């Protein structure tokens, strides 16, 4: 069933490419959101196996889901265990359907308590990764970024300073960066997923579009931070992944549809949710429950993402 309204294009601004053979064994066991949130600890033997496996190309499954749900373009990015080169090679085969975002920071399978804290060399290293991704590999920006890899600070001014070299790579071409909010199924980074600290970063780099993904993921305190930062900084955008209809309606009333974009978070785990709780049906119900107008739908489904990701 198509998700869009009328003949407008539908862009999914938030998907993850790549999977692992072992995870496919859990396809029949990943039917609820709680199943996915806890799969690492419920099936530790599977979790251990996939860390040793070569990634598998699941782009055919993503394209099938897109076609089934009337999605024209997906903005794709790596996930844990998937490299930029892997995503780039797939996106090049489907230039009309996939717009790739790179990962500039590692998302580890599990935090290493023996690992040293980030030091002054890390921001420059991350900036070099980003520079190669956008200027050599052709990525359209930087996907969800693991802030705890970037910095050992909690003061927003010091965190923003550590982000400086990365943002300087993106600013000349106004390329976007995604920062996750709310919870994640992978360990670490939770402190930084309350995005109030992003206010300092956004103010320092007004030419870089910053996307606060998941809009707080239906958690009120995180949503309040997302909305506060977005109200103060016009270069801050939100996506609808995991949010609620009430939060979407509030955000639309406060920011308008040109600061909010559609997304599903389709990935090698979330893809297995069954109807009516699959990511596309959930997103459709969310938008419908928020009672969006046709113009609001056009902004959410197409206009905002087309602008932020320079899709022509």
BELGIQUI-V737972 format. One record per residue. N is the residue number from 0. OMEGA is omega in degrees with one decimal (none if undefined). NEAR is the number of other ideal C-beta (glycine too) atoms within 8 Angstrom. D_LAST is the distance of its C-alpha to the last C-alpha in Angstrom with 1 decimal. Layout:
# BELGIQUI-V737972
n:omega:near:d_last
N:OMEGA:NEAR:D_LAST
N:OMEGA:NEAR:D_LAST
This chain:
# BELGIQUI-V737972
n:omega:near:d_last
0:-178.2:5:25.4
1:-178.1:6:21.8
2:-169.6:13:20.9
3:177.5:11:18.8
4:177.7:7:20.1
5:-173.6:5:19.9
6:179.8:3:16.8
7:175.7:10:14.2
8:178.7:9:11.8
9:179.9:14:13.3
10:174.4:17:12.0
11:-171.6:14:14.9
12:-171.5:13:14.5
13:173.8:11:17.9
14:-179.3:14:19.3
15:178.8:12:21.5
16:174.9:17:21.9
17:178.7:14:25.3
18:-178.9:10:28.8
19:-178.0:12:32.5
20:-174.8:8:35.1
21:-176.5:9:37.6
22:-180.0:11:35.4
23:176.7:8:35.2
24:-178.7:6:38.9
25:-175.1:11:38.2
26:-178.2:7:36.0
27:-178.0:5:38.8
28:-177.1:8:39.7
29:-173.7:12:36.4
30:178.3:9:36.3
31:179.3:8:36.4
32:175.9:7:34.7
33:176.8:6:38.0
34:-176.3:11:38.2
35:-179.5:13:35.0
36:-173.7:8:35.9
37:-171.5:8:39.2
38:-178.4:15:38.6
39:-178.1:9:39.3
40:177.8:6:42.7
41:-178.0:7:43.5
42:-176.3:9:42.9
43:-179.7:8:43.7
44:175.5:6:44.5
45:179.8:12:41.0
46:178.6:12:39.5
47:-177.3:8:41.7
48:-174.2:10:40.8
49:178.1:12:37.0
50:179.6:8:37.4
51:-174.8:5:39.0
52:170.5:10:36.7
53:179.9:3:33.9
54:175.9:11:30.5
55:-178.2:9:29.5
56:178.7:9:26.2
57:-177.8:11:25.5
58:178.6:11:21.9
59:178.5:7:23.5
60:177.8:8:24.8
61:178.9:14:21.5
62:177.7:10:19.7
63:178.7:8:22.8
64:177.8:12:22.6
65:-179.1:12:18.9
66:-179.6:8:19.9
67:-174.0:7:23.1
68:174.0:11:21.5
69:-180.0:10:18.5
70:-175.6:13:15.8
71:-174.1:8:12.6
72:173.5:14:11.2
73:170.2:13:13.5
74:-171.3:17:13.3
75:178.5:14:16.4
76:176.9:15:19.0
77:168.7:13:22.7
78:-177.2:11:25.7
79:178.0:7:29.3
80:-177.7:9:30.5
81:-176.0:12:27.1
82:174.1:7:26.0
83:-178.5:12:22.7
84:179.0:7:23.5
85:-179.8:12:23.9
86:-179.2:16:20.5
87:-177.6:13:18.8
88:178.4:8:20.7
89:-177.2:13:19.7
90:179.3:13:15.9
91:179.0:8:16.1
92:-176.8:7:17.7
93:-172.7:10:15.0
94:179.5:7:11.6
95:-175.0:4:10.0
96:-175.5:9:11.9
97:171.3:13:12.5
98:-170.7:11:10.9
99:167.6:13:14.2
100:-178.1:14:16.1
101:169.2:18:19.4
102:178.8:14:22.8
103:-179.8:11:24.6
104:178.9:11:27.8
105:167.6:6:30.0
106:-174.6:9:30.6
107:175.5:9:34.2
108:178.4:7:35.8
109:179.9:5:38.5
110:178.1:7:39.5
111:-177.6:6:42.2
112:179.9:4:44.9
113:-177.4:3:46.1
114:177.8:6:42.8
115:175.8:4:43.0
116:176.9:5:41.1
117:178.9:10:38.0
118:-173.8:7:39.3
119:-179.5:5:38.1
120:-173.3:6:36.7
121:-179.0:12:34.2
122:179.1:14:31.6
123:177.4:9:31.5
124:178.7:8:31.3
125:178.9:14:28.3
126:178.0:13:26.6
127:176.5:8:27.2
128:-179.1:12:25.7
129:-179.1:14:22.5
130:178.3:10:22.4
131:-176.9:9:22.7
132:-173.5:13:20.1
133:-175.8:17:17.3
134:177.7:5:18.6
135:-176.2:7:20.1
136:173.4:10:18.7
137:176.9:8:15.0
138:-175.9:12:14.8
139:-179.3:12:12.1
140:-177.4:14:15.2
141:-179.6:17:18.6
142:-174.1:10:19.5
143:-169.6:10:22.8
144:-178.7:14:25.3
145:-172.6:11:29.0
146:-178.4:11:30.5
147:172.4:10:34.1
148:-174.7:9:33.2
149:-166.7:15:32.0
150:171.6:12:35.1
151:-174.7:5:38.6
152:171.7:7:38.6
153:174.5:6:38.4
154:-176.5:6:38.7
155:179.7:11:35.1
156:180.0:7:35.7
157:175.4:10:36.6
158:179.5:17:33.8
159:178.1:12:31.3
160:178.1:7:33.0
161:176.4:12:32.6
162:-172.1:13:28.8
163:-179.1:10:28.7
164:178.0:10:28.1
165:-178.8:16:25.1
166:178.8:13:23.6
167:174.4:8:24.2
168:-173.4:12:22.1
169:-170.3:17:19.0
170:-175.3:10:19.7
171:179.9:5:18.9
172:180.0:6:15.2
173:179.0:10:15.3
174:-173.2:12:14.5
175:171.9:16:15.8
176:176.9:14:18.9
177:174.5:15:20.3
178:-175.7:14:24.0
179:175.7:11:25.9
180:-179.0:15:28.3
181:-177.4:13:31.2
182:175.1:8:32.8
183:-180.0:8:31.8
184:-179.8:8:33.6
185:-173.6:8:34.0
186:175.9:5:36.6
187:171.6:8:36.3
188:-171.7:10:34.0
189:179.9:7:35.1
190:-175.0:7:36.5
191:-179.0:11:33.1
192:159.5:12:31.3
193:-162.1:10:32.9
194:179.4:13:30.2
195:179.4:9:32.4
196:-176.4:12:32.5
197:178.1:13:28.7
198:179.8:12:29.6
199:-179.0:11:31.0
200:-177.9:14:28.1
201:-179.4:14:25.5
202:-179.4:9:27.9
203:-174.0:9:28.2
204:-174.6:13:24.5
205:180.0:9:22.8
206:179.2:6:19.7
207:174.2:13:19.0
208:179.8:11:17.3
209:-179.0:16:20.0
210:174.7:15:19.5
211:-174.2:17:23.0
212:174.1:13:22.6
213:171.3:13:24.9
214:-178.8:18:25.9
215:175.3:17:29.4
216:175.6:12:29.6
217:176.7:9:31.9
218:-169.8:9:34.4
219:-176.1:6:35.4
220:178.4:8:36.1
221:177.5:14:32.8
222:178.8:14:30.9
223:177.7:9:33.0
224:178.0:13:31.9
225:-175.8:15:28.2
226:178.7:12:28.5
227:-179.4:10:30.8
228:-179.5:15:28.5
229:178.8:15:25.4
230:-176.7:8:27.6
231:-172.9:9:28.6
232:-175.1:12:25.3
233:175.4:5:22.1
234:178.5:11:20.1
235:-178.5:14:21.3
236:179.0:15:19.4
237:166.3:14:20.9
238:-168.1:15:20.0
239:-176.6:15:22.3
240:171.8:13:23.6
241:-179.0:9:27.4
242:178.6:14:27.9
243:178.9:7:30.1
244:178.6:8:29.6
245:179.3:7:31.8
246:177.8:12:29.8
247:179.9:15:26.5
248:178.1:10:28.2
249:-179.9:10:29.6
250:177.4:16:26.4
251:-179.9:13:24.7
252:-175.7:6:27.7
253:-170.6:8:27.7
254:-172.9:11:24.1
255:-173.6:7:22.2
256:-177.9:14:19.3
257:174.3:8:16.7
258:-174.6:12:18.3
259:-179.0:16:18.6
260:179.3:14:16.4
261:174.8:15:17.4
262:-176.8:14:18.7
263:-173.2:13:21.5
264:176.0:12:22.6
265:-178.6:13:23.0
266:-176.0:9:25.0
267:171.1:11:28.1
268:-175.1:10:30.4
269:-178.5:11:28.6
270:-173.2:12:27.6
271:175.7:10:31.3
272:-177.1:13:31.8
273:178.4:6:33.1
274:4.9:5:32.5
275:-176.9:6:32.7
276:176.8:10:32.0
277:-170.7:9:29.1
278:-178.6:11:26.0
279:177.3:13:24.0
280:178.9:10:27.0
281:179.5:12:27.7
282:179.3:14:24.3
283:179.9:11:24.6
284:179.8:9:28.1
285:-178.7:13:27.1
286:179.1:14:24.6
287:-177.9:8:27.1
288:178.1:7:30.0
289:175.5:11:28.3
290:-177.0:5:28.5
291:172.5:11:24.9
292:179.2:5:24.3
293:179.2:8:21.5
294:176.7:7:19.7
295:177.6:10:20.3
296:179.7:14:19.0
297:177.4:12:15.7
298:-177.6:13:15.4
299:-172.4:14:16.6
300:-171.9:14:14.8
301:-163.8:12:11.2
302:-176.3:10:10.9
303:-179.2:15:12.4
304:179.7:14:10.6
305:179.9:11:7.1
306:-174.0:8:8.8
307:-176.3:12:11.0
308:177.6:13:9.1
309:178.9:7:6.3
310:-180.0:8:3.8
311:none:3:0.0
